[in-house]
Amino acid sequence: MFDFHARLTPGPGAAEALLGALDEAGVERAAVCAGGVVGLDRLSVQIVDGGRSKALADNEGVRRACEASGGRLVPFFFADPYRDAAGYEAAAPRFRGLEISPAVHGFRLDDPRVDALVRIAARHRHPVYVVCLGRAGTRTEDLVVLAGRHPDVTFVSGHCGHTGLDAAGLSLVAPLPNIAVELSGCFTAVARLAVRRLGAHRVLFGTEHPLQHPSVEVAKLRALGLPPDELALVSFGNADRILENS
């Protein structure tokens, strides 16, 4: 299994805790981004009301932990569009993907600075992971517009869209082949709809560790009852394909 979305919080022992949780759940590899940039109380408020964290993501710490993992952990760069374009450009060869988060950094997806980051991702063949929200400028429909401007970039809609119950969002992204969806945190019913509406080749297993234990998401994936060929794509093959050239 290949977890397309896990996080490493700053501090000692984080990588070991992640690897231990992956082992316990039977997950072989994980794409990893910096976590702990904003506390859960504040994040829950910003998701609803807006707001912006100026805390720095420990991208270099993520890169070092991934380098030491023997290939099990794959580093993503967590970028703030307001200030990280130059840093991402310089560091991009040492990373395999990009994450941007309106919930953490308080931007809109139609901000030109977001396009600047996506153009860097395109040059380095990085996928772009995004979690949409329910506010104007950050909705699934805004991701669709962004992806339409960058058809050569693979976008991944985290948690299958806003709140994990964004069934309508699946219909919005379906016509754009460069948008895949990632399953962590979404409801089982939405995960089934994702496979039905987008096809198994555009759906990715993820965990959102440490907010969610990997074994919970493994159980959800198994509960979908997918045929073996579709399960192989969702659990490993799609992540491996998307990241093989990054």
C-alpha positions in Angstrom: 0.0 0.0 0.0 1.1 3.6 -0.8 -0.2 6.3 1.5 -0.5 9.5 -0.7 -1.0 11.9 2.3 0.8 11.7 5.6 2.4 14.4 7.7 5.5 14.8 9.9 5.2 17.1 12.8 8.4 18.9 14.0 10.4 17.3 16.8 12.2 14.1 17.6 10.6 10.7 17.0 8.0 11.9 14.4 9.4 9.8 11.5 9.8 6.8 13.7 6.2 7.1 14.9 5.0 7.4 11.3 6.9 4.4 10.1 5.7 2.4 13.1 2.1 3.3 12.4 2.6 2.4 8.7 4.1 -1.0 9.7 1.1 -1.7 12.0 -1.3 -1.0 9.3 0.6 -2.9 6.6 1.4 0.3 4.5 4.7 0.1 2.6 5.3 3.7 1.5 4.0 7.2 2.1 4.1 10.7 0.6 4.9 13.0 3.4 4.4 16.8 4.0 5.2 19.0 6.9 2.6 19.1 9.7 2.1 20.9 12.9 2.2 24.3 11.2 -0.9 25.4 13.0 -2.7 23.9 16.1 -5.9 22.0 15.7 -8.0 24.6 17.6 -6.8 27.4 15.4 -7.0 25.3 12.2 -10.6 24.4 12.9 -11.5 28.1 13.2 -9.6 29.0 10.1 -11.4 26.3 8.1 -14.7 28.0 8.9 -13.9 31.7 9.3 -10.7 32.2 7.4 -7.4 33.3 8.7 -3.7 32.9 8.0 -0.8 31.2 9.8 2.6 32.7 9.2 4.5 29.8 10.9 7.2 28.2 8.8 6.8 24.7 7.6 9.7 22.4 8.4 10.3 21.3 4.8 13.9 20.6 5.3 13.2 18.4 8.3 10.7 16.5 6.1 13.3 16.1 3.4 15.9 14.8 5.8 13.5 12.3 7.4 12.5 11.0 3.9 16.1 10.7 2.8 16.8 8.6 5.9 13.9 6.3 5.4 15.4 4.1 2.6 12.9 5.2 0.1 9.7 4.5 2.1 8.9 8.1 2.7 8.5 10.5 -0.3 8.9 14.3 0.5 6.4 17.0 -0.6 7.1 20.7 -0.2 4.5 22.6 1.8 4.4 26.0 0.3 2.9 29.3 1.4 2.0 31.2 -1.9 2.7 34.5 -0.2 6.4 33.9 0.4 7.6 30.5 -0.7 8.0 30.6 -4.5 11.7 31.3 -4.4 12.3 28.7 -1.7 10.3 26.1 -3.6 12.0 26.8 -6.8 15.4 26.3 -5.2 14.4 23.1 -3.3 12.2 21.5 -5.9 14.8 19.1 -7.3 15.0 17.5 -3.8 11.2 17.0 -3.5 8.6 14.9 -5.3 5.5 17.0 -5.0 3.9 20.2 -3.8 1.1 20.9 -1.2 -0.8 24.1 -0.9 -3.4 24.7 1.8 -5.9 27.6 1.9 -6.9 26.5 5.4 -3.4 27.0 6.8 -2.1 30.0 4.7 -5.4 31.8 4.0 -5.2 32.4 0.2 -7.6 32.0 -2.7 -6.9 29.5 -5.5 -7.3 32.3 -8.1 -4.4 34.2 -6.6 -1.6 34.7 -9.2 0.9 33.6 -6.6 -0.7 30.2 -6.6 -0.2 30.0 -10.4 3.4 30.9 -9.9 3.9 27.9 -7.6 2.0 25.6 -10.0 4.2 26.6 -12.8 7.2 25.6 -10.7 5.6 22.3 -10.0 5.0 21.8 -13.8 8.7 22.4 -14.5 9.7 19.7 -12.0 6.8 17.3 -12.9 5.4 17.5 -9.3 1.8 16.7 -8.5 0.0 19.4 -6.5 -2.0 18.3 -3.5 -4.9 20.7 -2.4 -7.6 20.5 0.2 -10.6 22.6 -0.7 -12.8 24.5 1.7 -16.3 25.9 1.6 -15.5 29.6 1.1 -15.4 31.5 -2.1 -12.1 31.2 -3.9 -11.2 27.9 -2.1 -14.0 25.6 -3.3 -13.8 22.5 -5.5 -15.1 24.7 -8.4 -12.1 27.0 -7.9 -9.7 24.0 -8.0 -11.4 23.0 -11.3 -10.6 26.4 -12.8 -7.0 26.3 -11.5 -6.5 22.8 -13.0 -8.0 23.9 -16.2 -5.3 26.6 -16.5 -2.6 24.0 -15.9 -3.7 20.9 -17.9 -0.2 19.3 -17.8 -0.1 19.3 -14.0 -1.7 16.5 -11.9 -3.8 17.9 -9.1 -4.9 15.8 -6.1 -8.0 16.9 -4.3 -7.4 16.0 -0.6 -10.1 14.2 1.4 -12.3 14.0 -1.7 -13.2 17.6 -1.2 -14.6 19.9 1.5 -15.7 18.2 4.8 -15.3 14.6 3.4 -18.9 14.8 2.1 -18.4 16.8 -1.1 -20.2 14.4 -3.4 -21.2 17.3 -5.8 -17.5 18.2 -6.0 -16.7 14.8 -7.5 -19.0 15.6 -10.4 -17.2 18.9 -10.9 -13.7 17.3 -11.1 -14.8 14.3 -13.2 -14.4 16.1 -16.6 -10.8 17.1 -15.9 -8.5 14.1 -16.3 -5.6 15.9 -14.5 -7.5 15.9 -11.1 -7.4 12.9 -8.9 -8.9 12.6 -5.4 -7.4 11.3 -2.2 -9.6 9.4 0.3 -8.3 10.2 3.8 -11.1 11.6 6.1 -13.9 11.2 3.7 -17.0 9.1 4.2 -17.2 5.6 2.8 -20.1 6.6 0.6 -18.1 9.4 -0.9 -15.1 7.1 -1.5 -17.4 4.7 -3.4 -18.8 7.6 -5.4 -15.3 8.7 -6.3 -14.4 5.3 -7.8 -17.7 5.2 -9.6 -17.6 8.7 -11.1 -13.9 9.2 -11.7 -12.7 5.6 -12.2 -10.4 3.7 -9.9 -7.4 5.1 -11.8 -8.0 8.6 -10.4 -8.5 7.7 -6.7 -5.7 7.5 -4.2 -5.5 5.9 -0.7 -4.2 8.3 2.0 -4.2 8.4 5.8 -3.6 12.0 7.1 -1.3 10.6 9.8 -0.9 11.7 12.6 -4.5 13.1 12.7 -5.8 9.7 11.6 -4.2 6.3 12.3 -3.4 4.5 9.1 -5.3 1.4 10.2 -8.6 3.4 10.2 -8.1 4.3 6.5 -7.0 0.8 5.6 -10.2 -0.5 7.1 -12.3 2.0 5.2 -10.6 1.1 1.9 -11.2 -2.6 2.5 -14.9 -1.9 3.3 -15.3 -0.5 -0.2 -15.2 -4.1 -1.5 -13.4 -3.1 -4.7 -12.4 -5.7 -7.2 -8.8 -6.8 -7.0 -7.7 -4.7 -10.0 -9.3 -1.5 -8.8 -8.0 -2.1 -5.2 -4.5 -2.4 -6.6 -4.8 0.9 -8.3 -6.3 2.8 -5.4 -4.0 1.3 -2.7 -0.7 1.5 -4.6 -0.6 1.7 -8.4 -2.0 5.3 -8.8 0.4 6.8 -6.3 3.3 5.0 -7.8 2.4 6.1 -11.3 1.9 9.8 -10.4 5.2 10.0 -8.5 7.3 7.9 -10.8 8.4 10.8 -13.0 8.5 13.5 -10.3 
